[in-house]
Amino acid sequence: MVIVRGFFVLAFFMLSMMSGYSQIDPIAKARKVFKDYVDLSAQFDEKVVDLYSDRAEIQNTRVYPNGEKRVMKMEAQKYKALLKKALPLAKLRKDTNGYEDVAYVKEGNRVVIKATRISHLKGYASSMVITIGEDQDGEWRIIREYSQSKP
C-alpha cells in the first residue's frame, strides 16, 4: 500500500511540475513560435499562417519617402488568406527578411517580441512588434502583429 501511495504522490508531483513549467516559461513558448515564424517564412511555407490566431490584430504602417504614413488594419482571416496568396510571389522574387535586436518581454500571460526586420529585397530596416500568447484552443500563437513597411 505504501508503494502505491508513493507512486501516486510521485505522479502528482510530476504532473504539477509539468503544468507549472508550462505556466512559468512563456518566453520559451514565444521563442518557439517566433523561430517557427522565421523558419516557415524563410521557406515560403504557407503553414506560417497557422501561427496566427484567428482573432489576431494585424496592423501595418506604410512609411512613404515623403514621410507620409498610412496605417492599415486587417482582420486575421483576411490577412491569413492574403499571406497564403502572397507567399508564392514572394518566393519568386526571393523576398526574404532577417531579424535583428530581437527582445522578449513577458506581459501578463503573453510575450511581446520587439525586433528590427530587415527586408533583403528592398534593403531597409523597420520595426516589428509581435505579441504571442495562448489562443482559445490552448496553443500559443501570434495574437497581435504591428509592423512597418516601405514601398
N, C-alpha and C positions, 0 to 999 in steps of 0.2 A: 504494500500500500504506500509506503514511503517513496519507493521508486516511481510509482505512478504520479504521486503528488509532486515529486521533484521534477518529473518530466513536464507536467502542466505549468509549474512555476517557470521553468526554463523556456517553454514555448511562449508563455505570456510575456516574459521578459524580452525575448527576441522579437515578437510581434510589436511590442510597444517601442522598442528601439528602432525598428524599421519604419514604423509610422512616424516616430519622432524625427527620424532622419529626413523623411520626405517633407516635413514641415519646417525643419530648421536649415535646409540647404537650398533655398530658392535660387540663389545665384548660380549654383551648379546646374540647375534645370534650365535657367535662362541661357547660360553659356552653351548648353547642348542645342537648344532651339536656334540660337544665333549661328552656331557653327553649321547646323543643317541648312539654315537660310543662305549662308555664304557659299557652302559647297553646292547645294542644289542650283542656286542662281548661276554659279560659275559653269555648271554643266548644262545650263538652259533646260533643266528638268522641271516639267510642269507640276511635279509633286510639291514644289515650293509653295503653291497656293494652299496646300493643306496645312501649312504652318500658320495661316491666318485664321483667326476666329471668324465665324460668320457674322459676328457683331462688331468686328474691328472698326476703329475710327481711322480713316485714311485721309491725310492732308498733305498736299504738296504745294510749296510756294515756289513759283517760277520767277526767277530773277532775270530781268532783261538787261541788255548792255547799257541802256539809258537810265538804269536804276529803278525802273518801274517794277513793281512786284504784283503778281496775280496769284491769289490763294485759290486752290482748287480742292474741294472736298468730294469724296466719293463713298458711296455705300460699299460695304465689304464685298457683297456678292457681285456687284458690277466691276469692282476692282479686280477680283479674282478672275472673272471672265476675260477682262481686258488683258490681264497679265498672261493668261494662257494663250491668247491670240498673239501677244507681242513677243513671246519667247522665241518662236522660230525666226522672226525678223531680226531680233537681237543676235541670234546665233549666226545668221548670215553676215551681219555687219561686224561680228566679233565685238559686240558692245558689252564689255565686262567692267566690273567695278572692283576696287580694292577698298579695304577699310583700315584706317589708322586711328590712333588715340582712342581705342575702344575702352569705355569705362562702364562699370556695372554698379548701380546703386539700388539697394533694396528700399522700396517704398511700400510699407504695409505688407500685403501678401503678394506684391508684384515686384518686378525688377525693371528699372529704367536703364536702357542702354543708350549711351551717347557715343557717337562716333563721327569721324570725318570720312565721308565716302569719296573715293577718287574715281572719276569717270575716265577709264583708259582711252575710250574712243574720242571723247571731246576734250580731254585734257584739263579738267577742272576739279576742284575740291569743293564739297558742300557738306553742310551739317545734316545729321540724321539722328532722330531720337525714336527709339522703338521701346514700347512697353510690352513686356511679356508677363503673362500670368495664367492662372488656372482658368480654363474655359468651362462652360456648363457641363461638359462630359468628364471633367477632371483632368483632361490633357492640358499641358502647357502650350500656349500658342501666342502669336502676336495679337495683342489686344488693341494696340494703337501704333500708328506709324506716321511720324511727321518728318517730312524730308524737304529738301530744296533741290531745284534743278535749274539748268540754264538751257536756252535754245541752242 
